[in-house]
Amino acid sequence: MADLDNTAALQEQVLQAIAEKQQLEIQGGNSKHFYGLQQRPACQAISTATHRGVVNYQPAELLLTARAGTPLTEIRELLAANNQVMAFEPPGFGAQATLGGTLACGLSGPARPFAGAARDHLLGIRLLNGQAQALRFGGEVMKNVAGYDTSRLMVGAMGTLGLMLEASIKVLPAPAAQQTLIHERTESEALGAIERLRSSYLPITGWCYAEGRSFIRLAGSEKNIAAVARQLGGETLGRDAQRWQALREHQLPFFNDPRPLWRLSLPSGTPPLNLSGRQLLDWGGCQRWLLSDADAPLIQNKCAELGGHAELFKGGSNQSVFQYIDEALIPLQQRIKASFDPANIFNPGRLSAEW
Amino acid sequence: MSLDNHVEPMLPALRRQLIDALALILPPHCLLTEDNQLAPYESDGLAVYRRRPAVVTLPETVQQLQAVVRTCRDLSVPVVARGAGTGLSGGALPRPDGLTLGLGKFNKILQIDADNTAAVVQPGVRNLAISEAAAPHGLYYAPDPSSQIACSIGGNVAENAGGVHCLKYGLTVHNVIQVKIVTIDGELLTLGSHALDTPGYDLLALMHGSEGLLAVIVEVTVKLLPAPPVAKVLLAAFDDVQKAGDTVAAIIAAGIIPAGLEMMDKAAIVAAEAFAKCGYPTDSAALFLCELDGSEQEVDEQMAAVIALVEAGGASSHRVAADEAERAKLWKGRKSAFPAVGRLSPDYYCMDGTIPRSQLAHVLAKMGELSQEYGLQVANVFHAGDGNLHPLILFDADVPGELAKTEEMGGKILELCVDVGGTITGEHGVGMEKINQMCVQFGPDEIQQFHALKAAFDPHGLLNPGKAIPTLQRCAEFGALHVHRGQVPHPDLERF
């Protein structure tokens, strides 16, 4: 598909929706339709898929600007040709996944605790707000404090504040080498080990745990990771890049399970959780995937007690997808929504049943 | 500098009513109302802007602070929150019709959680004090604005403060995991958490750089990082600014992210050397300091690569600090650049634009032209890694008209930054100082969106009003509204 600036047509469609009092569901590659509340009002789709193309890529400035509909795969290939990466390892959950959809869902891959989240790598955006105004916030430079940080507000907003047209992100050098160490450990031992490593200066860029084995990913210069690998011991995992990619994209056999998939977000130092079902731990224990038929309140209350939250990531049927710990924030969020999208045009019922 | 937006003082009757209400909330030593008590609060780090607040309060508990804010809401009194008062853009400039809410008594480190590499602190805690408290655990707090010895963490969040290590370790927004805020209704809310994300809109990020316009920050949880075992610094000097800029680009293109990468132009080099005797080659057109940190192995490998690039880039000289003492000496020159320049001239004015690094030579040349045109000398220090430029304009406030000239030239420099694809402020904030240039960087629809977002937090506009986001009327008067297809936006708005 050719690069195209489709701003005018998208703006026209939003204006029409305003005039006709219609609501719109934003779609990029439609790879993350499963994410968010599922009982959404039926409404017309507005697609960013044709609004695509890398607009500005400056490897020496660590900058990439692309239209929202640009496929992640295209961006990854372009970066790889220049030995660069999106360090937050955005999951796609499908070949059609776009940059806009990834940022709107606010998803980050296994490197998140070590390299930062999607929002940490965002520099600026262009978007259409609910009045069909094309707005630009942030920019293409690393440091920018002019105006409120409206760009980061869009990350994880699930398209409810506006339709993202373009995003500028910070890109980083690809590590020269990486190596993954495996240790046979109980869950409790493995969590204790990563706790101790957390306060040392080490080139760790991934940690996950499943079924009696922890996986530690080291990245950097070959000599350096070899030295650290000797220090940490353990077996080396072959073809490890594939495994981390499979984890990122939920293609490990673990995820092949009909039960509802929960994402538990927990403070570091949280001990093993006694919940029915199967678990896979990522992010040094701060993100735990749980396959379970347990009741939502049981799972969510447990996480809240520990200072975290639980979201129903995929499957299941109830409406308690996102767990707001501080109920007092809900009216504030609702007013923020109204400030961007006063007529409630965009993605109704996706982030909250209230709007 | 001339403050062109005059604000009438608070009416005496309202002031009496406010003081009476506050006296019921605060012990006497937390309520300042006499002229001699108010005078120290007249300005922040941008001391050329001065106004006396109607009242200053220094609450000691969050409950007191909530009650103060509620009182202000009930009486429609503007609230200006203030940390250490080191800000450089007039963000904490008081209002004669308003209350200054000092957070200086919230100065306790509540918890250093070494196991989970986090620290919970009150907003008045000094930036450097966090790293000092974490040091026994081998940890530190990464953002290091040059005022770190004095500036407070609450102010750092409000301004999204940076420092010399931003490119590798991020800004304040990348290093804070939770804040507690008090809204204009006196409600205490928690944004973020000790987990790595929270559901809903990212209000934690939004607080960063919001300059006290959305809420008052009353507690901050920061991420601590393990201190790198080794740090080495290289000095490279060039006879041409373009060569220095190109070499910086080559280092980053080679996949090296230095911990610090600081460039200075000739005027700054000469001033720093005269002041700090740090061994800078004063015959160079530009120099940079490149600091690498990590394991010994990593640093040695990367330093070898950097030296090769510096040589290929045509450096006139270069050297790696042999030991910790020399490293400290090389940094001393850079860190004392501001006071060093201050010795050359009765006054100086520090700017804060960010530009795409590729535009550096062009921007420096243009600034040279402006310097000629206005007859004012400029010295430049540059966070070269992230494109954040600090031109220092030298002037004499006692020469009639020079102040206004400096301000005008500063404005032109910021507009130049926007023209080349950059921004009017990288880390100092908009505050009062750059409010007109906001009209250059943003169009009316964007400015309206900012106002709508503020109204979601503060519907009556009582939190730090008049700062950070200009009114459209102000932009019309400044004459910088974007004119689109010959149409003035919002023609229905009253102008002048």
Contacts between the chains, C-beta under 8 A, distances in Angstrom:
chain1	res1	chain2	res2	distance
A	58	B	356	7.2
A	58	B	358	7.0
A	59	B	253	5.6
A	60	B	249	4.0
A	60	B	250	7.4
A	60	B	252	5.4
A	60	B	253	4.1
A	60	B	357	7.3
A	60	B	358	7.3
A	61	B	249	7.7
A	61	B	252	7.8
A	61	B	356	5.7
A	61	B	357	5.8
A	61	B	358	6.6
A	61	B	387	7.6
A	62	B	252	6.4
A	63	B	356	7.6
A	83	B	255	5.9
A	106	B	197	7.4
A	106	B	202	7.6
A	112	B	196	6.4
A	113	B	196	6.2
A	116	B	170	7.1
A	116	B	174	6.2
A	117	B	196	7.0
A	117	B	197	6.9
A	119	B	202	5.9
A	119	B	205	5.9
A	120	B	170	6.8
A	120	B	173	7.8
A	120	B	174	5.2
A	129	B	449	6.3
A	133	B	445	4.3
A	133	B	449	7.4
A	134	B	445	7.8
A	135	B	443	8.0
A	135	B	445	5.9
A	135	B	446	5.0
A	135	B	449	5.8
A	136	B	442	7.9
A	136	B	446	6.7
A	137	B	446	6.9
A	139	B	421	7.3
A	139	B	422	7.1
A	139	B	423	5.4
A	140	B	356	6.6
A	140	B	421	5.9
A	141	B	354	4.3
A	141	B	355	6.9
A	141	B	356	6.3
A	141	B	386	7.4
A	141	B	387	5.1
A	141	B	388	8.0
A	141	B	421	7.6
A	141	B	422	5.3
A	141	B	423	5.8
A	141	B	426	7.3
A	142	B	166	6.8
A	142	B	167	6.5
A	142	B	354	7.2
A	142	B	385	7.8
A	142	B	386	3.8
A	142	B	387	6.1
A	142	B	388	7.6
A	143	B	162	5.5
A	143	B	166	6.2
A	143	B	171	6.6
A	143	B	354	5.0
A	143	B	383	7.4
A	143	B	386	5.1
A	143	B	387	7.0
A	143	B	388	4.7
A	143	B	423	7.8
A	143	B	426	3.7
A	143	B	427	5.6
A	144	B	354	5.9
A	144	B	423	4.3
A	144	B	425	7.4
A	144	B	426	6.4
A	145	B	159	6.5
A	145	B	160	4.9
A	145	B	209	4.3
A	145	B	423	7.9
A	145	B	425	5.2
A	145	B	426	6.7
A	145	B	427	6.1
A	145	B	428	7.5
A	145	B	429	5.5
A	145	B	430	7.4
A	146	B	423	5.1
A	146	B	424	5.3
A	146	B	425	5.1
A	146	B	430	5.9
A	146	B	434	7.5
A	146	B	438	6.4
A	146	B	441	5.4
A	146	B	442	7.6
A	147	B	430	7.5
A	147	B	438	7.0
A	147	B	441	7.6
A	147	B	442	6.2
A	147	B	446	7.3
A	147	B	450	5.7
A	147	B	468	7.6
A	147	B	469	6.8
A	148	B	206	6.2
A	148	B	209	7.1
A	148	B	210	5.8
A	148	B	213	8.0
A	148	B	214	7.6
A	148	B	450	5.7
A	148	B	453	5.8
A	148	B	454	7.7
A	148	B	469	7.8
A	149	B	160	7.3
A	149	B	173	6.9
A	149	B	205	5.3
A	149	B	206	5.6
A	149	B	208	5.8
A	149	B	209	5.6
A	149	B	210	7.6
A	150	B	206	7.8
A	150	B	449	7.2
A	150	B	450	7.5
A	150	B	453	7.0
A	152	B	173	7.4
A	152	B	202	5.3
A	152	B	205	3.7
A	152	B	206	7.0
A	153	B	201	5.8
A	153	B	202	5.7
A	153	B	203	7.9
A	153	B	205	6.8
A	153	B	206	5.4
A	155	B	202	6.1
A	155	B	205	7.9
A	156	B	197	7.5
A	156	B	200	7.8
A	156	B	201	7.3
A	156	B	202	5.8
A	157	B	201	5.6
A	157	B	202	7.7
A	161	B	201	7.5
A	172	B	257	6.9
A	173	B	255	3.4
A	173	B	256	7.3
A	173	B	257	6.7
A	174	B	255	7.3
A	176	B	255	7.4
A	195	B	115	6.0
A	195	B	116	8.0
A	198	B	115	7.8
A	198	B	116	7.6
A	198	B	117	5.7
A	198	B	226	7.9
A	199	B	114	6.1
A	199	B	115	7.2
A	199	B	117	5.8
A	199	B	137	6.7
A	199	B	138	6.5
A	199	B	139	6.4
A	199	B	226	5.5
A	200	B	138	7.7
A	200	B	226	5.5
A	201	B	226	4.2
A	201	B	227	6.7
A	201	B	228	5.2
A	201	B	229	5.9
A	201	B	294	7.3
A	201	B	295	7.2
A	202	B	226	7.8
A	203	B	294	7.9
A	203	B	295	7.7
A	203	B	298	7.8
A	220	B	294	8.0
A	220	B	298	6.2
A	221	B	297	7.0
A	221	B	298	5.8
A	221	B	301	5.3
A	221	B	302	7.9
A	223	B	297	5.4
A	223	B	301	6.7
A	224	B	294	7.6
A	224	B	295	5.6
A	224	B	297	4.5
A	224	B	298	4.8
A	224	B	301	7.4
A	227	B	295	7.3
A	227	B	297	5.8
A	228	B	295	7.7
A	265	B	195	4.4
A	265	B	196	6.2
A	265	B	197	5.4
A	265	B	198	7.7
A	266	B	195	5.4
A	267	B	116	6.6
A	267	B	193	7.3
A	267	B	194	3.7
A	267	B	195	5.1
A	268	B	116	4.7
A	268	B	117	7.4
A	268	B	194	7.6
A	269	B	115	5.8
A	269	B	116	4.7
A	283	B	196	6.4
A	286	B	195	6.2
A	286	B	196	4.9
A	287	B	196	7.0
A	307	B	193	6.2
A	307	B	194	5.0
A	307	B	195	6.5
A	308	B	193	6.9
A	308	B	194	7.9
A	308	B	195	4.2
A	309	B	193	7.5
A	309	B	195	6.8
A	309	B	198	6.5
A	309	B	199	6.0
A	311	B	199	6.4
A	322	B	199	3.9
A	322	B	200	6.9
A	323	B	199	6.1
A	324	B	199	5.9
A	324	B	200	6.2
A	325	B	190	7.9
A	325	B	193	7.1
A	325	B	198	7.0
A	326	B	189	6.3
A	326	B	190	5.6
A	328	B	187	6.3
A	328	B	189	5.8
A	329	B	189	6.2
A	329	B	191	7.7
A	329	B	200	6.5
A	329	B	203	7.2
A	330	B	200	8.0
A	332	B	183	7.7
A	332	B	189	7.4
A	332	B	203	7.4
A	332	B	456	6.8
A	332	B	457	7.1
A	333	B	200	5.2
A	333	B	201	5.4
A	333	B	203	7.7
A	335	B	455	7.9
A	335	B	456	3.8
A	335	B	457	7.8
A	336	B	201	5.8
A	336	B	203	7.9
A	336	B	453	6.6
A	336	B	456	4.7
A	337	B	201	8.0
A	338	B	456	7.2
A	339	B	449	7.4
A	339	B	452	3.9
A	339	B	453	5.0
A	339	B	455	6.6
A	339	B	456	4.7
A	340	B	449	7.1
A	340	B	452	7.5
A	340	B	453	7.6
A	351	B	200	7.2
A	352	B	200	7.7
